[in-house]
Amino acid sequence: MSTENARTENLSRRKMLVQSGSGFGALALAGLLQNDQASGSESITSPLASKLTHHPGQAKSVIFLFMDGGPSHLDTFDPKPELEKLAGKPIPESFGRVITAMGEFDSPILPTQRKFKQHGEGGLWISDWLPHTAEVADELAVIRSCWTNGINHSGGICQMNTGSQFAGRPSLGSWVTYGLGTENENLPAFVVMQEGTGRVINGARNWGTGFMPAIYQGTTMQKSGPPFSNLHPPEEIATKHQRMELDFLNQINHRHAESRPENSELDARIRSFELAFQMQAHAPEAVDLSEETAETQALYGLDNEKTASYGRNLLMARRLVERGVRFVQCYHGAGSKWDAHDNIEANHTRMCGGMDLPVAGLIKDLRRRGLLDQTLVVWGGEFGRTPMSEKGDGRDHNPTGFTMWMAGGGVQGGKAYGTTDEIGLHAVEDRLHVHDIHSTVLHLMGLNHKELIYIHKGRPERIDQNEGRAYKEIVAT
């Protein structure tokens, strides 16, 4: 008998599962044993097992609403009366010569055509482009002083997602799942949904793991058809037979992986087989929107063609977080559809119209189900828009000052935080860089951004690259 055959013969199913701690076999056994210690063996822990926080944090999950292309803060949440006074005139000399991201200079000021009103008990200023969002004004912590380094979509989106303009670093969702794990091992810990006819620039780089193990990367859902592809087995294959095949495959994969311990993508692929098996039983129910009442579906705009696409994603996001999914990223206008270099009125009228009602519906639905306090909702794009015009009736990219908002998850809503200058070009008070925004998200989830460390090539890596701070002023007391 060959050494290889003897090795296979002497490897019992239990022994194989226990020894494959870096594969999904151990995870399956841990589930069968109710996460108890295996008899006569060491404790088996999944890298996605729920972990303790550094400090008490109210948020358990994040839903990141990403407006792909850069919405105009000047026409939504940051009114500037000075724009009306300076309409058609050059930018004041006190700003120096401003060259926009697209290389334009000496462009005249473009006033907004929107009407702003104060809403809620806190009196937040919100434009008439967002009438439904205005209804939940007291839940919103509007941060008017955000800034970033990315001047184009590729760099801006990459930095807002990973903290860097360049590829190679883990995404925010990956850091969250690395730090906290998941509360449901039958569904992905990190889910990504795109809305629109295009694809987000950089693709998987935005939800990838960089130098971290691939197990922490985001799982994308399909835009149409079954939300998760290749999930349903042929009818002629019985579950018990599939289980036996998977166990045998895990045995072979584990032996293959033993000589390749540094290949995290291989380990993630092995684990994905087991996750897919578990998802066959649990994912269809999790994303089955027919279980929702007609009233709830209407709340998200599923009864309207204009809002149905994003509303579908946000309703699924709510169903996922209530089942323990840790991080859900919902892109709106995938393919930089919020980009408005010309005719911003038509562009933002269309984009706000498709987003406003579903976003407000999400906030209302989370609140009435008692989920808002433990779910942090983040809204924003990769940058804002300039106060100067481009092509006469558009606005260029503005990375130096723009607005994002957060709701739920322990934030103090109904308030505006930070300011931009009198024309909305630069963040000037309580300036929050992308690193600060990421650090604040982690803080609200009970994670200290300085203590959440991954050792890469002997170097301690952090999400903020040692440059961020948690903006604790936003935390509800």
Salt bridges, closest charged atoms under 4 A:
GLU4 OE2 - ARG255 NH2 2.31
ASP75 OD2 - ARG395 NE 3.02
ASP78 OD1 - LYS80 NZ 3.68
ASP78 OD1 - ARG144 NE 4.00
GLU82 OE1 - LYS85 NZ 3.85
ASP106 OD2 - ARG97 NH2 2.85
ASP128 OD1 - ARG114 NE 2.89
GLU135 OE1 - LYS364 NZ 2.38
GLU139 OE2 - ARG367 NH1 3.08
GLU195 OE1 - HIS332 NE2 3.71
ASP247 OD2 - ARG13 NH2 2.61
ASP247 OD1 - ARG243 NH2 2.92
GLU258 OE1 - ARG7 NH2 2.43
GLU258 OE2 - HIS254 NE2 3.28
ASP267 OD2 - ARG271 NE 3.07
GLU274 OE1 - ARG243 NH2 2.68
GLU285 OE2 - ARG319 NH2 3.59
GLU285 OE2 - ARG323 NH2 2.57
GLU291 OE1 - ARG319 NH2 2.77
GLU292 OE2 - ARG318 NH2 2.70
GLU292 OE2 - ARG319 NH1 2.57
GLU292 OE1 - ARG369 NH2 3.42
GLU295 OE2 - ARG368 NH1 3.15
GLU322 OE2 - ARG318 NH2 2.68
GLU322 OE2 - ARG323 NH1 3.13
ASP339 OD2 - HIS153 NE2 2.78
ASP339 OD2 - HIS341 NE2 2.97
ASP339 OD1 - ARG385 NH2 2.92
ASP339 OD1 - HIS397 NE2 3.27
GLU345 OE1 - ARG114 NH1 2.61
ASP365 OD2 - ARG318 NH1 2.89
ASP365 OD1 - ARG368 NE 2.87
ASP365 OD1 - ARG369 NE 2.82
GLU382 OE2 - HIS153 ND1 2.76
GLU390 OE1 - HIS341 ND1 2.56
ASP396 OD1 - HIS341 ND1 3.61
GLU461 OE1 - ARG169 NH1 3.07
GLU461 OE2 - ARG459 NE 3.75
ASP464 OD2 - HIS449 NE2 3.50
GLU467 OE1 - HIS435 NE2 3.33
